[in-house]
Amino acid sequence: MNSDVSPAPPGLDKRDWIAGLERGVSIIEAFDDAHPRMTASEAGQRTGMTRTAARRYLLTLQHMGYVAGDGKLFWLTPRVLRLGQSYLESARLPRIVQPFLQRVAAGTHEIAYLSVMDGDEVVYIARNGPNRSMSTGYVLGARVPAQVTAAGMLMLAMRSDEDRGVWLATHELTVFTSHTISSKERMKLELARIRSQGWALSEQQLDLNSRGIAVPLRDRHGELVGALNITMPMGHENSEDAVSRVLPVLRETAQAMRNLI
């Protein structure tokens, strides 16, 4: 197997395809909570490279400061966070929504977020509101399984019937609490209900103390660009009162933003 050559993906001319860049990024993405430190052989196995090729990429990334090592094991350094920070600082959408999130937070006294989907996960790319414990609030850049969050379920529900069907058929539902939806049939019904009503509520699915409410954020052409959502602790009010208090603010704010996106 030639570690430096891979076919260009469909739609991209092979003259414009840099396989080495793809492989370098895949090495970074191979590290996770189950693999915080890896040998070159382990990194190669996780990325489909030979040990020699993986070692070359790891050593290059080490020279650039994105990876550290002790001669056998390699691990990511904090410099990797610059990649995500570059997005948060340069992307147009997080900057546009910030004053609107401030309005939502002031009107509800809760933490307001802008969330987008990346694969099967929700990523929080803008935030405004009071600081709370990590059990009921997420930092910028946090990634959470879409299946257990109001924002994630909303964005899944807004997909086409075909895309929702493919997601349900290929995705295994992970159980986090006794309230997590673990049945695919029940999830199918819940996504259909969310799509019909146009907003989502998720309670205690990821954290027993957490409730989320989300509405779609669309651009001026009506295309879904993300979800506007609130995360709050359970216990202060019942579901109906929470929705009555928060949902109108979220809807009004999402509508006010449409012409700016």
N, C-alpha and C positions, 0 to 999 in steps of 0.2 A: 504493500500500500504506500503510495507516494503521499507523505504527510503534508506537502505544500501545495498540492493541486486538488481542487475539487470543482465539479461542474458549476457553472453559473446558474442561479435559480431562474425559473421561467420568467420572462419579461425583462431580463437584464442581459445586455450584450456581454459576452465573455470578456471583451476588451475592457469593460468597465467593472469587472468583478475582481476584488482583491481577496482571495481565499485566506491569506495570512491574517487579515484584519478580523475576518469571521472567526478564525480559530483562536486568535488572541482573546477576543471577547468571550468565546465559549469557555476558555480556561477560567476567566474571572467568574463567570456565572456558575461554574462547577462547584465552587465553594458554597456551602450552606450550613445550617445548624447541625446537620448530621455529618458533614464533612468539613469541619473548620480548619483542619490541617491535613495535608495530603502529601504523599510522595509523588514523584514524577510518574511512576507506574500507575498509581491510583488516579491521578489526574488524566492520564492517557486513557484509562479504561472508561472514565466518565464522559470523555469527549470523543471517543472513537479514534484517538491518535496512538501512535507507537510511543513507547516510553521515551525514546530519544527525541522525538518531535515535541512531546509535551514538556520535556526538560528544557529544550531550547526556548520555548515560549515563556516558561516560568522564569528562566534566567533573564530573559529580555525584560519581562515585567518587573523583576526584582531590580534590574538596573534603572528602570524608569521610576521606581519607588512605589509601585502598586502592590508588590508582593515582597514578603520577607522570608528568610529561610535559615536553617541551621546546618545546611549541608545534606540533609536527608529529607526533612519535612519542609513544606512551604505553607504560608498563610497570607491572607490579605492584610494590607495596612490601611490606616485611616485615609490615606490619599485617595482610595477608591471612592470615598464619599464625595469627592470633587465632581465626579461624573454626574451624580444625581443633583448636586447643588447647582451645577451649570444649567441643568434643565429648569430648576425652580427659579433661578435668577434671570433666565433668558426667555422662557416661554411667555407668550402673550396672555394666555388665558388666566393663569394664576394672578397676574398683575391686575387684569380687568376686574376680576371678581372680588378682590380684597375689600374694597369699600362696601360692596353689597353684603359680604359675609359679616362685616362689622355691623351693618344695619340689622341683620338677622340676629346676631348675638345680643345686640342691645335691646331688641324687641322681645326676645324670648328668655334672656339670661341663661342661655345654654351655649354649648360649643357648636359652631357652625363650620361645615367643611364643603369643599369642592372635591369630588371623587371622580376618578376615571377608571376604566377597566384596562388591565394588562394581562392577557391570557385568562386564567381562572381567578385572578386576584383583583381586589380593589386597591387602588393606590390613592392616598390622600395628598393632593398637590397644593391645597390652600386651606388655611385654618384661621379662625378668629373666635375668641371667647375666653371665658375664665379658665384658669389652670385647675385641672383636677388630677386625681390619681390616674395612672396609666390604664386602670381597669375600665374607665369610662371615657377616656379621651386618647387620641392618637397623635403622635408627632408627625410633622411633615415628612412625606416619603414612606410612611408606614404602609405595609402591605398586609391585607387581611383576605382570607378566603371569601370569594363573592357569595357563596351559598348561604353564609350566616350573617350577612349584613343587609340592612335596608337598602343601602345604595347599590350593593352588588346584585341583590335580587331584583331591584328595579331595572337595572341595566340589562340583566339577563331576560327579564320579562319583555323588554322593549325590542328584543331581537325578532327576526322573522320567525314564523312558525317552523320553518325548516332548520334554521340555526338553533332554535331552542330544542328541537327534537334531537339534533346531533349532539348538543351539549349534554342532554339528559342521558342519551344512549352511551356516551363515551366517558362521562364523569362519574367517579365514585364519590358518594356523599359521605364526608367525614363527620363523625359525631364528636362534639365538644362538650355538650351538656345534655341533661335529660330533656331539654326543650329543643334541641337541634332537630330539624326536619331530616329524617334519615330515609324516608320512603320516597322513591322516585315518583310514584304515582301521586303522593301528597304534594311533592314539590311541583309537579306538573300543574296540579290544580291551583296551588298558591301563586305560581307565576302567571297563570291565566287570570286569576282574580286581580293581581297587581296591575297587569296590563289593562284590564277593563276599567279599573277605578282610577288609574293614572298616578298612583303613589304607593309607597311601601312602608310597612311597619314590621320591624324585627325585634323580638324581645327575648333576652336570655339565651340566645342561640350560641353565642360565642363565649359570653361572660354572664353569669347569673345576676350581675348587678347592672347590666347594660341594656338600654332601649335605644333603637334608632328609628328615625323617620326620614324618608327621602322623597324628593320629587325630581322629575327629569329636567335637565338643563338643555335647552335647544338653541340653535343659532337662528339667524334671521330667515334661513331657508327651511327651518323645521327639522333639521338634522340633529340627532342626539349627540351631544358633545361630552356629557358627563351627568353627574347627579349632585344636586344640592341637598345636603343632609345635616341632620342634627343628631348628636349623641348625648344621652342624658342618663343619669342613674335611675334605677328602679326604686319604687317605694314611696316617692313623694306624692304621686298621684296615680290614678288608674289609667288604663290605656286610652279610654274614650276622652277623658279630660286632657291628657297629654296631646292627643291628636287634634282636638278642638283648639287648643291653645297655640300649637306650633304650625300645623299644616297651612292655615291661611297666610301666615307670614312667609313661609317657604314658597308657596305658589305665587304670591304677589311679587316676591323678589325675583324668582325665576322668569316671570313674565317681563318684568322691568329690564332684565338683562338681555333679552333676545335681540334687540336691535343693535346692541353693542358687540355682539359676537359674530 
